């Protein structure tokens, strides 16, 4: 369910070329994610999941795939 929620948020806020074809491990940057859309995506994810991305996770690695985002969000939710 977490992966599906993240995928839906990416489709809405990511402005990717073909977001419907994304798998959990697809490279979001190769699919068109930019630094500006990363900020929009982060804000939407924070709002939806009730978390705040700390500076230590604000990097390309966190936002490179749906799976990497899910792992970070699960970690943040568990720490809350």
Secondary structure, 3 states (H helix, E strand, C coil): CHHHHHHHHHHHHCCCCCHHHCCCCCCCCCCCCCHHHHHHHHHHHHHHHCCCCCHHHCCCCCCCCHHHHHHHHHHHHHHC
